Amino acid sequence: MGKDKEKDKKKESEKLEDFNIEINEFGEIVTNTSVEKLNKFLNKNLEDKKLKSSKLSEEQ
């Protein structure tokens, strides 16, 4: 892994440091972060593959 990728990975892991997610005995997802905050983070840092493929379909 290159040094740039390692720096990027470290930055991302620092952003997720206080994030905790667990599944309790009832199968419920329990987290210390609100769903809205989690969605904002994911929207900012991940590309949605479904949206990408639908955009390609529209262009053709």
N, CA, C and O atoms as a Tripos MOL2 file, in Angstrom:
@<TRIPOS>MOLECULE
protein
  240   239    60     0     0
PROTEIN
NO_CHARGES

@<TRIPOS>ATOM
      1 N           0.8560   -1.1720    0.0000 N.3       1 MET1
      2 CA          0.0000    0.0000    0.0000 C.3       1 MET1
      3 C           0.9020    1.2350    0.0000 C.2       1 MET1
      4 O           1.8840    1.2850    0.7400 O.2       1 MET1
      5 N           0.5730    2.2300   -0.8260 N.am      2 GLY2
      6 CA          1.3630    3.4400   -0.9000 C.3       2 GLY2
      7 C           1.1590    4.3340    0.3020 C.2       2 GLY2
      8 O           0.1850    4.2010    1.0430 O.2       2 GLY2
      9 N           2.1020    5.2550    0.4800 N.am      3 LYS3
     10 CA          2.0170    6.1550    1.6410 C.3       3 LYS3
     11 C           0.7880    7.0400    1.5840 C.2       3 LYS3
     12 O           0.1940    7.3360    2.6210 O.2       3 LYS3
     13 N           0.3860    7.4780    0.3660 N.am      4 ASP4
     14 CA         -0.8110    8.3120    0.2410 C.3       4 ASP4
     15 C          -2.0620    7.5540    0.6740 C.2       4 ASP4
     16 O          -2.9210    8.1040    1.3630 O.2       4 ASP4
     17 N          -2.1580    6.2990    0.2690 N.am      5 LYS5
     18 CA         -3.3190    5.4880    0.6520 C.3       5 LYS5
     19 C          -3.3390    5.2600    2.1610 C.2       5 LYS5
     20 O          -4.4020    5.2650    2.7810 O.2       5 LYS5
     21 N          -2.1660    5.0620    2.7450 N.am      6 GLU6
     22 CA         -2.0880    4.8630    4.1940 C.3       6 GLU6
     23 C          -2.5430    6.1210    4.9290 C.2       6 GLU6
     24 O          -3.2470    6.0290    5.9350 O.2       6 GLU6
     25 N          -2.1420    7.3130    4.4270 N.am      7 LYS7
     26 CA         -2.5580    8.5700    5.0510 C.3       7 LYS7
     27 C          -4.0720    8.7250    4.9580 C.2       7 LYS7
     28 O          -4.7200    9.1030    5.9340 O.2       7 LYS7
     29 N          -4.6470    8.4300    3.7680 N.am      8 ASP8
     30 CA         -6.0930    8.5340    3.5790 C.3       8 ASP8
     31 C          -6.8290    7.5830    4.5140 C.2       8 ASP8
     32 O          -7.8370    7.9510    5.1160 O.2       8 ASP8
     33 N          -6.3240    6.3640    4.6310 N.am      9 LYS9
     34 CA         -6.9580    5.3780    5.5000 C.3       9 LYS9
     35 C          -6.9050    5.8350    6.9580 C.2       9 LYS9
     36 O          -7.8640    5.6480    7.7070 O.2       9 LYS9
     37 N          -5.7840    6.4310    7.3550 N.am     10 LYS10
     38 CA         -5.6470    6.9190    8.7310 C.3      10 LYS10
     39 C          -6.6340    8.0520    8.9930 C.2      10 LYS10
     40 O          -7.2430    8.1050   10.0610 O.2      10 LYS10
     41 N          -6.8010    8.9670    8.0190 N.am     11 LYS11
     42 CA         -7.7460   10.0670    8.1720 C.3      11 LYS11
     43 C          -9.1590    9.5260    8.3680 C.2      11 LYS11
     44 O          -9.8920    9.9940    9.2400 O.2      11 LYS11
     45 N          -9.5440    8.5330    7.5490 N.am     12 GLU12
     46 CA        -10.8780    7.9570    7.6480 C.3      12 GLU12
     47 C         -11.0650    7.2480    8.9790 C.2      12 GLU12
     48 O         -12.1200    7.3710    9.6010 O.2      12 GLU12
     49 N         -10.0670    6.5140    9.4230 N.am     13 SER13
     50 CA        -10.2150    5.7950   10.6890 C.3      13 SER13
     51 C         -10.3140    6.7690   11.8610 C.2      13 SER13
     52 O         -10.9900    6.4770   12.8480 O.2      13 SER13
     53 N          -9.6460    7.9280   11.7640 N.am     14 GLU14
     54 CA         -9.7710    8.9340   12.8150 C.3      14 GLU14
     55 C         -11.1920    9.4800   12.8700 C.2      14 GLU14
     56 O         -11.6990    9.7730   13.9530 O.2      14 GLU14
     57 N         -11.8390    9.6210   11.7200 N.am     15 LYS15
     58 CA        -13.2120   10.1090   11.6700 C.3      15 LYS15
     59 C         -14.1660    9.1140   12.3220 C.2      15 LYS15
     60 O         -15.2000    9.5020   12.8660 O.2      15 LYS15
     61 N         -13.8190    7.8410   12.2670 N.am     16 LEU16
     62 CA        -14.6900    6.7920   12.7970 C.3      16 LEU16
     63 C         -14.3030    6.3620   14.2080 C.2      16 LEU16
     64 O         -14.8920    5.4240   14.7450 O.2      16 LEU16
     65 N         -13.3330    7.0250   14.8120 N.am     17 GLU17
     66 CA        -12.8310    6.6120   16.1220 C.3      17 GLU17
     67 C         -13.9160    6.4420   17.1700 C.2      17 GLU17
     68 O         -13.9400    5.4260   17.8650 O.2      17 GLU17
     69 N         -14.8240    7.4200   17.3030 N.am     18 ASP18
     70 CA        -15.8320    7.3150   18.3500 C.3      18 ASP18
     71 C         -17.0890    6.5990   17.8840 C.2      18 ASP18
     72 O         -18.0640    6.5230   18.6320 O.2      18 ASP18
     73 N         -17.0890    6.0770   16.6790 N.am     19 PHE19
     74 CA        -18.2560    5.3740   16.1700 C.3      19 PHE19
     75 C         -18.2740    3.9470   16.7010 C.2      19 PHE19
     76 O         -17.2850    3.2200   16.6030 O.2      19 PHE19
     77 N         -19.4210    3.5570   17.2680 N.am     20 ASN20
     78 CA        -19.5710    2.2060   17.7960 C.3      20 ASN20
     79 C         -20.9140    1.6650   17.3390 C.2      20 ASN20
     80 O         -21.9340    2.3450   17.4440 O.2      20 ASN20
     81 N         -20.9110    0.4430   16.8330 N.am     21 ILE21
     82 CA        -22.1590   -0.1930   16.3960 C.3      21 ILE21
     83 C         -22.1470   -1.6370   16.8850 C.2      21 ILE21
     84 O         -21.1410   -2.3390   16.7790 O.2      21 ILE21
     85 N         -23.2740   -2.0560   17.4170 N.am     22 GLU22
     86 CA        -23.4140   -3.4170   17.9480 C.3      22 GLU22
     87 C         -24.8000   -3.9420   17.6240 C.2      22 GLU22
     88 O         -25.7120   -3.1780   17.3080 O.2      22 GLU22
     89 N         -24.9430   -5.2500   17.7050 N.am     23 ILE23
     90 CA        -26.2570   -5.8830   17.5700 C.3      23 ILE23
     91 C         -26.5720   -6.5160   18.9180 C.2      23 ILE23
     92 O         -25.8160   -7.3510   19.4140 O.2      23 ILE23
     93 N         -27.6990   -6.1100   19.5080 N.am     24 ASN24
     94 CA        -28.0280   -6.6070   20.8500 C.3      24 ASN24
     95 C         -28.6560   -8.0050   20.7750 C.2      24 ASN24
     96 O         -28.7810   -8.5850   19.6970 O.2      24 ASN24
     97 N         -29.0400   -8.5220   21.9200 N.am     25 GLU25
     98 CA        -29.5750   -9.8940   21.9960 C.3      25 GLU25
     99 C         -30.9040  -10.0630   21.2790 C.2      25 GLU25
    100 O         -31.3370  -11.1900   21.0360 O.2      25 GLU25
    101 N         -31.5630   -8.9490   20.9350 N.am     26 PHE26
    102 CA        -32.8360   -9.0130   20.2120 C.3      26 PHE26
    103 C         -32.6540   -8.8180   18.7020 C.2      26 PHE26
    104 O         -33.6300   -8.7760   17.9540 O.2      26 PHE26
    105 N         -31.3930   -8.6990   18.2620 N.am     27 GLY27
    106 CA        -31.1050   -8.5110   16.8440 C.3      27 GLY27
    107 C         -31.2390   -7.0640   16.3930 C.2      27 GLY27
    108 O         -31.2560   -6.7740   15.1970 O.2      27 GLY27
    109 N         -31.3340   -6.1600   17.3630 N.am     28 GLU28
    110 CA        -31.4630   -4.7370   17.0360 C.3      28 GLU28
    111 C         -30.0770   -4.1010   16.9120 C.2      28 GLU28
    112 O         -29.1560   -4.4320   17.6580 O.2      28 GLU28
    113 N         -29.9550   -3.1910   15.9640 N.am     29 ILE29
    114 CA        -28.7000   -2.4640   15.8000 C.3      29 ILE29
    115 C         -28.6740   -1.3220   16.8030 C.2      29 ILE29
    116 O         -29.5940   -0.5050   16.8550 O.2      29 ILE29
    117 N         -27.6160   -1.2740   17.5950 N.am     30 VAL30
    118 CA        -27.4490   -0.2400   18.6090 C.3      30 VAL30
    119 C         -26.1680    0.5150   18.2720 C.2      30 VAL30
    120 O         -25.1080   -0.0880   18.1080 O.2      30 VAL30
    121 N         -26.2730    1.8380   18.1710 N.am     31 THR31
    122 CA        -25.1150    2.6530   17.8250 C.3      31 THR31
    123 C         -25.0860    3.9140   18.6700 C.2      31 THR31
    124 O         -26.1070    4.3390   19.2120 O.2      31 THR31
    125 N         -23.9130    4.5020   18.7740 N.am     32 ASN32
    126 CA        -23.7730    5.7400   19.5340 C.3      32 ASN32
    127 C         -23.8520    6.9730   18.6270 C.2      32 ASN32
    128 O         -23.6280    8.0940   19.0830 O.2      32 ASN32
    129 N         -24.1660    6.7700   17.3640 N.am     33 THR33
    130 CA        -24.2480    7.8430   16.3810 C.3      33 THR33
    131 C         -25.6390    7.8480   15.7590 C.2      33 THR33
    132 O         -26.2120    6.7870   15.5090 O.2      33 THR33
    133 N         -26.1770    9.0180   15.5130 N.am     34 SER34
    134 CA        -27.5050    9.0830   14.9000 C.3      34 SER34
    135 C         -27.4610    8.5900   13.4560 C.2      34 SER34
    136 O         -26.4280    8.6650   12.7920 O.2      34 SER34
    137 N         -28.5750    8.0950   12.9940 N.am     35 VAL35
    138 CA        -28.6760    7.5900   11.6250 C.3      35 VAL35
    139 C         -28.3890    8.7110   10.6290 C.2      35 VAL35
    140 O         -27.7570    8.4800    9.5980 O.2      35 VAL35
    141 N         -28.8500    9.9170   10.9310 N.am     36 GLU36
    142 CA        -28.6320   11.0470   10.0320 C.3      36 GLU36
    143 C         -27.1390   11.3500    9.8890 C.2      36 GLU36
    144 O         -26.6540   11.5890    8.7830 O.2      36 GLU36
    145 N         -26.4190   11.3400   11.0020 N.am     37 LYS37
    146 CA        -24.9770   11.6120   10.9790 C.3      37 LYS37
    147 C         -24.2480   10.5040   10.2180 C.2      37 LYS37
    148 O         -23.3350   10.7820    9.4400 O.2      37 LYS37
    149 N         -24.6420    9.2670   10.4380 N.am     38 LEU38
    150 CA        -24.0400    8.1350    9.7370 C.3      38 LEU38
    151 C         -24.2950    8.2320    8.2380 C.2      38 LEU38
    152 O         -23.3830    7.9980    7.4450 O.2      38 LEU38
    153 N         -25.5160    8.5720    7.8360 N.am     39 ASN39
    154 CA        -25.8370    8.7180    6.4190 C.3      39 ASN39
    155 C         -25.0380    9.8410    5.7710 C.2      39 ASN39
    156 O         -24.5790    9.6960    4.6380 O.2      39 ASN39
    157 N         -24.8660   10.9560    6.4700 N.am     40 LYS40
    158 CA        -24.0580   12.0580    5.9370 C.3      40 LYS40
    159 C         -22.6270   11.6000    5.6870 C.2      40 LYS40
    160 O         -22.0430   11.9010    4.6460 O.2      40 LYS40
    161 N         -22.0660   10.8650    6.6540 N.am     41 PHE41
    162 CA        -20.7020   10.3570    6.5130 C.3      41 PHE41
    163 C         -20.5970    9.4180    5.3130 C.2      41 PHE41
    164 O         -19.6720    9.5330    4.5090 O.2      41 PHE41
    165 N         -21.5400    8.4980    5.1960 N.am     42 LEU42
    166 CA        -21.5060    7.5420    4.0880 C.3      42 LEU42
    167 C         -21.6920    8.2360    2.7390 C.2      42 LEU42
    168 O         -21.0120    7.8980    1.7710 O.2      42 LEU42
    169 N         -22.6050    9.1980    2.6700 N.am     43 ASN43
    170 CA        -22.8160    9.9260    1.4260 C.3      43 ASN43
    171 C         -21.5660   10.6840    1.0030 C.2      43 ASN43
    172 O         -21.2680   10.7900   -0.1870 O.2      43 ASN43
    173 N         -20.8440   11.2050    1.9700 N.am     44 LYS44
    174 CA        -19.6440   11.9810    1.6790 C.3      44 LYS44
    175 C         -18.4760   11.0850    1.2660 C.2      44 LYS44
    176 O         -17.6710   11.4700    0.4180 O.2      44 LYS44
    177 N         -18.3810    9.9010    1.8550 N.am     45 ASN45
    178 CA        -17.1780    9.0790    1.7010 C.3      45 ASN45
    179 C         -17.3220    7.8460    0.8200 C.2      45 ASN45
    180 O         -16.3240    7.2070    0.4890 O.2      45 ASN45
    181 N         -18.5430    7.5010    0.4380 N.am     46 LEU46
    182 CA        -18.7330    6.3140   -0.3980 C.3      46 LEU46
    183 C         -19.5290    6.6570   -1.6460 C.2      46 LEU46
    184 O         -20.4170    7.5090   -1.6290 O.2      46 LEU46
    185 N         -19.1910    5.9770   -2.7210 N.am     47 GLU47
    186 CA        -19.9310    6.1500   -3.9550 C.3      47 GLU47
    187 C         -21.0140    5.0670   -4.0190 C.2      47 GLU47
    188 O         -20.7300    3.8900   -3.7930 O.2      47 GLU47
    189 N         -22.2380    5.4590   -4.3210 N.am     48 ASP48
    190 CA        -23.3480    4.5150   -4.3870 C.3      48 ASP48
    191 C         -23.3040    3.7960   -5.7350 C.2      48 ASP48
    192 O         -23.5220    4.4140   -6.7770 O.2      48 ASP48
    193 N         -23.0260    2.5100   -5.7160 N.am     49 LYS49
    194 CA        -22.8940    1.7270   -6.9440 C.3      49 LYS49
    195 C         -24.2090    1.6550   -7.7170 C.2      49 LYS49
    196 O         -24.1990    1.6360   -8.9470 O.2      49 LYS49
    197 N         -25.3290    1.6160   -7.0180 N.am     50 LYS50
    198 CA        -26.6270    1.5420   -7.6880 C.3      50 LYS50
    199 C         -26.9030    2.8300   -8.4550 C.2      50 LYS50
    200 O         -27.3850    2.7860   -9.5870 O.2      50 LYS50
    201 N         -26.6040    3.9710   -7.8500 N.am     51 LEU51
    202 CA        -26.8130    5.2390   -8.5420 C.3      51 LEU51
    203 C         -25.8760    5.3710   -9.7330 C.2      51 LEU51
    204 O         -26.2700    5.8920  -10.7760 O.2      51 LEU51
    205 N         -24.6540    4.9110   -9.5910 N.am     52 LYS52
    206 CA        -23.6850    4.9850  -10.6700 C.3      52 LYS52
    207 C         -24.1440    4.1650  -11.8680 C.2      52 LYS52
    208 O         -24.0510    4.6300  -13.0030 O.2      52 LYS52
    209 N         -24.6390    2.9500  -11.6340 N.am     53 SER53
    210 CA        -25.0870    2.0940  -12.7270 C.3      53 SER53
    211 C         -26.3590    2.6350  -13.3780 C.2      53 SER53
    212 O         -26.5390    2.4720  -14.5850 O.2      53 SER53
    213 N         -27.2450    3.2740  -12.6120 N.am     54 SER54
    214 CA        -28.4580    3.8320  -13.2030 C.3      54 SER54
    215 C         -28.1210    5.0620  -14.0390 C.2      54 SER54
    216 O         -28.7840    5.3090  -15.0460 O.2      54 SER54
    217 N         -27.1220    5.8340  -13.6570 N.am     55 LYS55
    218 CA        -26.6920    6.9770  -14.4650 C.3      55 LYS55
    219 C         -26.1250    6.5000  -15.7920 C.2      55 LYS55
    220 O         -26.3820    7.1080  -16.8310 O.2      55 LYS55
    221 N         -25.3570    5.4210  -15.7680 N.am     56 LEU56
    222 CA        -24.7930    4.8700  -16.9940 C.3      56 LEU56
    223 C         -25.9110    4.3810  -17.9140 C.2      56 LEU56
    224 O         -25.8290    4.5590  -19.1290 O.2      56 LEU56
    225 N         -26.9440    3.7730  -17.3540 N.am     57 SER57
    226 CA        -28.0650    3.2750  -18.1410 C.3      57 SER57
    227 C         -28.8120    4.4380  -18.8020 C.2      57 SER57
    228 O         -29.2410    4.3200  -19.9500 O.2      57 SER57
    229 N         -28.9670    5.5370  -18.1050 N.am     58 GLU58
    230 CA        -29.6650    6.7030  -18.6390 C.3      58 GLU58
    231 C         -28.8920    7.3330  -19.7850 C.2      58 GLU58
    232 O         -29.4860    7.8350  -20.7380 O.2      58 GLU58
    233 N         -27.5470    7.3070  -19.6920 N.am     59 GLU59
    234 CA        -26.7190    7.9220  -20.7200 C.3      59 GLU59
    235 C         -26.7630    7.1290  -22.0200 C.2      59 GLU59
    236 O         -26.5800    7.7110  -23.0890 O.2      59 GLU59
    237 N         -26.9960    5.8370  -21.9660 N.am     60 GLN60
    238 CA        -26.9820    4.9930  -23.1740 C.3      60 GLN60
    239 C         -28.2530    5.0560  -23.8930 C.2      60 GLN60
    240 O         -28.4090    4.4070  -24.9270 O.2      60 GLN60
@<TRIPOS>BOND
     1     1     2 1
     2     2     3 1
     3     3     4 2
     4     3     5 am
     5     5     6 1
     6     6     7 1
     7     7     8 2
     8     7     9 am
     9     9    10 1
    10    10    11 1
    11    11    12 2
    12    11    13 am
    13    13    14 1
    14    14    15 1
    15    15    16 2
    16    15    17 am
    17    17    18 1
    18    18    19 1
    19    19    20 2
    20    19    21 am
    21    21    22 1
    22    22    23 1
    23    23    24 2
    24    23    25 am
    25    25    26 1
    26    26    27 1
    27    27    28 2
    28    27    29 am
    29    29    30 1
    30    30    31 1
    31    31    32 2
    32    31    33 am
    33    33    34 1
    34    34    35 1
    35    35    36 2
    36    35    37 am
    37    37    38 1
    38    38    39 1
    39    39    40 2
    40    39    41 am
    41    41    42 1
    42    42    43 1
    43    43    44 2
    44    43    45 am
    45    45    46 1
    46    46    47 1
    47    47    48 2
    48    47    49 am
    49    49    50 1
    50    50    51 1
    51    51    52 2
    52    51    53 am
    53    53    54 1
    54    54    55 1
    55    55    56 2
    56    55    57 am
    57    57    58 1
    58    58    59 1
    59    59    60 2
    60    59    61 am
    61    61    62 1
    62    62    63 1
    63    63    64 2
    64    63    65 am
    65    65    66 1
    66    66    67 1
    67    67    68 2
    68    67    69 am
    69    69    70 1
    70    70    71 1
    71    71    72 2
    72    71    73 am
    73    73    74 1
    74    74    75 1
    75    75    76 2
    76    75    77 am
    77    77    78 1
    78    78    79 1
    79    79    80 2
    80    79    81 am
    81    81    82 1
    82    82    83 1
    83    83    84 2
    84    83    85 am
    85    85    86 1
    86    86    87 1
    87    87    88 2
    88    87    89 am
    89    89    90 1
    90    90    91 1
    91    91    92 2
    92    91    93 am
    93    93    94 1
    94    94    95 1
    95    95    96 2
    96    95    97 am
    97    97    98 1
    98    98    99 1
    99    99   100 2
   100    99   101 am
   101   101   102 1
   102   102   103 1
   103   103   104 2
   104   103   105 am
   105   105   106 1
   106   106   107 1
   107   107   108 2
   108   107   109 am
   109   109   110 1
   110   110   111 1
   111   111   112 2
   112   111   113 am
   113   113   114 1
   114   114   115 1
   115   115   116 2
   116   115   117 am
   117   117   118 1
   118   118   119 1
   119   119   120 2
   120   119   121 am
   121   121   122 1
   122   122   123 1
   123   123   124 2
   124   123   125 am
   125   125   126 1
   126   126   127 1
   127   127   128 2
   128   127   129 am
   129   129   130 1
   130   130   131 1
   131   131   132 2
   132   131   133 am
   133   133   134 1
   134   134   135 1
   135   135   136 2
   136   135   137 am
   137   137   138 1
   138   138   139 1
   139   139   140 2
   140   139   141 am
   141   141   142 1
   142   142   143 1
   143   143   144 2
   144   143   145 am
   145   145   146 1
   146   146   147 1
   147   147   148 2
   148   147   149 am
   149   149   150 1
   150   150   151 1
   151   151   152 2
   152   151   153 am
   153   153   154 1
   154   154   155 1
   155   155   156 2
   156   155   157 am
   157   157   158 1
   158   158   159 1
   159   159   160 2
   160   159   161 am
   161   161   162 1
   162   162   163 1
   163   163   164 2
   164   163   165 am
   165   165   166 1
   166   166   167 1
   167   167   168 2
   168   167   169 am
   169   169   170 1
   170   170   171 1
   171   171   172 2
   172   171   173 am
   173   173   174 1
   174   174   175 1
   175   175   176 2
   176   175   177 am
   177   177   178 1
   178   178   179 1
   179   179   180 2
   180   179   181 am
   181   181   182 1
   182   182   183 1
   183   183   184 2
   184   183   185 am
   185   185   186 1
   186   186   187 1
   187   187   188 2
   188   187   189 am
   189   189   190 1
   190   190   191 1
   191   191   192 2
   192   191   193 am
   193   193   194 1
   194   194   195 1
   195   195   196 2
   196   195   197 am
   197   197   198 1
   198   198   199 1
   199   199   200 2
   200   199   201 am
   201   201   202 1
   202   202   203 1
   203   203   204 2
   204   203   205 am
   205   205   206 1
   206   206   207 1
   207   207   208 2
   208   207   209 am
   209   209   210 1
   210   210   211 1
   211   211   212 2
   212   211   213 am
   213   213   214 1
   214   214   215 1
   215   215   216 2
   216   215   217 am
   217   217   218 1
   218   218   219 1
   219   219   220 2
   220   219   221 am
   221   221   222 1
   222   222   223 1
   223   223   224 2
   224   223   225 am
   225   225   226 1
   226   226   227 1
   227   227   228 2
   228   227   229 am
   229   229   230 1
   230   230   231 1
   231   231   232 2
   232   231   233 am
   233   233   234 1
   234   234   235 1
   235   235   236 2
   236   235   237 am
   237   237   238 1
   238   238   239 1
   239   239   240 2
@<TRIPOS>SUBSTRUCTURE
     1 MET1         2 RESIDUE 1 A MET
     2 GLY2         6 RESIDUE 1 A GLY
     3 LYS3        10 RESIDUE 1 A LYS
     4 ASP4        14 RESIDUE 1 A ASP
     5 LYS5        18 RESIDUE 1 A LYS
     6 GLU6        22 RESIDUE 1 A GLU
     7 LYS7        26 RESIDUE 1 A LYS
     8 ASP8        30 RESIDUE 1 A ASP
     9 LYS9        34 RESIDUE 1 A LYS
    10 LYS10       38 RESIDUE 1 A LYS
    11 LYS11       42 RESIDUE 1 A LYS
    12 GLU12       46 RESIDUE 1 A GLU
    13 SER13       50 RESIDUE 1 A SER
    14 GLU14       54 RESIDUE 1 A GLU
    15 LYS15       58 RESIDUE 1 A LYS
    16 LEU16       62 RESIDUE 1 A LEU
    17 GLU17       66 RESIDUE 1 A GLU
    18 ASP18       70 RESIDUE 1 A ASP
    19 PHE19       74 RESIDUE 1 A PHE
    20 ASN20       78 RESIDUE 1 A ASN
    21 ILE21       82 RESIDUE 1 A ILE
    22 GLU22       86 RESIDUE 1 A GLU
    23 ILE23       90 RESIDUE 1 A ILE
    24 ASN24       94 RESIDUE 1 A ASN
    25 GLU25       98 RESIDUE 1 A GLU
    26 PHE26      102 RESIDUE 1 A PHE
    27 GLY27      106 RESIDUE 1 A GLY
    28 GLU28      110 RESIDUE 1 A GLU
    29 ILE29      114 RESIDUE 1 A ILE
    30 VAL30      118 RESIDUE 1 A VAL
    31 THR31      122 RESIDUE 1 A THR
    32 ASN32      126 RESIDUE 1 A ASN
    33 THR33      130 RESIDUE 1 A THR
    34 SER34      134 RESIDUE 1 A SER
    35 VAL35      138 RESIDUE 1 A VAL
    36 GLU36      142 RESIDUE 1 A GLU
    37 LYS37      146 RESIDUE 1 A LYS
    38 LEU38      150 RESIDUE 1 A LEU
    39 ASN39      154 RESIDUE 1 A ASN
    40 LYS40      158 RESIDUE 1 A LYS
    41 PHE41      162 RESIDUE 1 A PHE
    42 LEU42      166 RESIDUE 1 A LEU
    43 ASN43      170 RESIDUE 1 A ASN
    44 LYS44      174 RESIDUE 1 A LYS
    45 ASN45      178 RESIDUE 1 A ASN
    46 LEU46      182 RESIDUE 1 A LEU
    47 GLU47      186 RESIDUE 1 A GLU
    48 ASP48      190 RESIDUE 1 A ASP
    49 LYS49      194 RESIDUE 1 A LYS
    50 LYS50      198 RESIDUE 1 A LYS
    51 LEU51      202 RESIDUE 1 A LEU
    52 LYS52      206 RESIDUE 1 A LYS
    53 SER53      210 RESIDUE 1 A SER
    54 SER54      214 RESIDUE 1 A SER
    55 LYS55      218 RESIDUE 1 A LYS
    56 LEU56      222 RESIDUE 1 A LEU
    57 SER57      226 RESIDUE 1 A SER
    58 GLU58      230 RESIDUE 1 A GLU
    59 GLU59      234 RESIDUE 1 A GLU
    60 GLN60      238 RESIDUE 1 A GLN
